[in-house]
């Protein structure tokens, strides 16, 4: 009697995805082809969902009443000017030059409004498409940028596509790209800062290791490692963080966090290389990193105020003329002194901003998604303006994220904390840092009037956390075929349900007229719509 080592049952066939992945891995031509086709298609879908019927509604919605009008007066005068009472309707009707020359007090830096102003200059200040084209463009670019960040973190074309694809079809990303507010610009520059930081990490650590090992003598690791100045990506990260701060001051939190991250990352690498005096060595490199990161951010930020500085009519523009600084700061030019005093006024105003609002949502509520923000609502009766509905119709612009993606990403972020504690994976640390720096500082202002849509800045990092969780569910490459197939099916079902939910919610993300009864189907929680 003979025996064989053959299995009693035939081995399971790999899934379609695993077979496709194996084929692509063996053909560099396919890797290059998919490497540009996939992000191009995802960005194209994102653009269609964001630019389609962008000019509707042709009214100033929510805080567009501030940013659009301020953008146009700033574009025209160099500073934000006051508008007469009742200007919103007149502006939408085409009376776009009725602003005065009196200054308007604004609490956000000028860069975001300059970006809005470019679109208005190109397409006309009376065009609602022109009001919103800049945010739609940056919101679409944010999808592509998330693909690049996810590709770098996961080293996977498929999961980079998953991360960016989820943002492409999500309601928060869509709505915030279809209204002329500042937060999409902020989100773009924040994610850009992280991308540049990741590029710096990749080049800096490799160069540091190579140059440190080159200093070894008779197998002895040197007491000091080199201090590296040639870090162009760190300069770029500083510029991006400066641009984020020039949109909203919350960008400065990102600058501080990135500065801390590059210092800690460098210190840990020097310790890993065995550098004798690695703590002091890291301080030396940290000072250089500060010089590379912070001054360029300051220059970008200050440059955004050039219109205010070069004109005479801005708010507080000459506040220091009567009482200039004395002593050590007396050398500072008067326009800069006035700008500093204006910043003090802004800070005092922002920290004390407690006016009640029906859609306000403090930061501790954000993970629960209790009160998303309605940007615009307009009701019609049956037979009016094409309405077909016994109870009338409603068009609403509702900054509601896809509920499955939102709650899934919040759970994934908690899971990622656990994974980082257990595995100390630097990629998890980057994602968690992004979540922390864009959310935790807001908890320090529980009384301030803030809104759920601020989470568009956190959203890319939450989706990255969800992407890592879905990758875990799909299973590692070395897992059994049965494990991989089962995990991949779960991921596909999850993404399919998310896609269906996006289709269900899309009319409420685009101010499409729907029967009131259809609108009511979306009232899943008391605080929703």
Buried (B, 14 or more C-beta within 10 A) or exposed (E): EEEEEEEEEEEEEBBEBBEBBEEBEEEEEEEEEBBEEBBEEBBEBBBEBBBEEBBBBEBBBBBBBBBBBBBBBBBBBBBBBBBEEEBBEBBBEEEBEEBEEEBBEBEBBBBBBBBBBBBBBEBBBBBBBBBBBBBBBBBBBBBBBBBBBBBBBBEBBBBBBBBBBBBBBBBBBBBBBBBBBBBBBBBBBBBBBBBBBBBBBEBBBEBBBEEBEEBEEEEEBBEBBBBBEEBEBBBBBBBBBBBBBBBBBBBBBBBBBBBEBBBEBBBBBBEEBBBEBBEEBBEBBBEBBBBBBBEBBEEBBBBBBEBBBEBEBBBBBEBBEEEEBEEEEEEBEBBBBBBBBBBEBBEEEEEEEEEEEEBBBBBEBBBBBBBBBBBBBBBBEEEEEEBEBEBBBBBBBBBBBBBBBBBBBBBBBEBBBEBBEEEEBBBBBBBBBBBBBBBEBBEEBEEBBBBBBBBBBBBBBBBBBBBBBBBBBBBEEEEEBEBBBBBBEBBBEBBEBBBEBBEBBBBBBBBBBBBBEBBEEBEEEEBBB
